[in-house]
Amino acid sequence: MDIPAVALTAGMTVEQTTALDLGYASPFSPVWDPVLVAARTATAAVRAAGS
């Protein structure tokens, strides 16, 4: 939950969230963080709705 908390505190947009450089520890997390996957999906949906 630290990623959404940082994004909300910093007032980041979903698109800005996709650019976060997050730490990775293979024994503890997947290669693609689920929050970033969701942010990329949301960004694509927003762009598709705007066109």
C-alpha positions, 0 to 999 in steps of 0.5 A, spaced: 500 500 500 506 504 500 505 506 492 498 508 492 500 512 499 506 515 495 502 517 489 496 520 493 500 524 497 504 527 492 498 528 488 501 524 482 496 522 476 495 515 474 500 516 468 505 519 473 505 513 477 507 509 471 514 512 471 515 510 478 522 507 479 520 501 484 525 497 488 524 489 486 526 483 490 525 477 487 523 472 493 518 477 495 514 480 489 513 479 482 517 482 476 511 487 474 508 490 480 500 489 480 499 497 482 504 499 476 500 494 471 493 497 474 496 504 473 498 502 465 491 499 464 488 505 467 492 510 463 491 506 456 483 506 458 483 514 459 487 515 453 482 510 449 476 514 452 479 521 450 480 519 442 
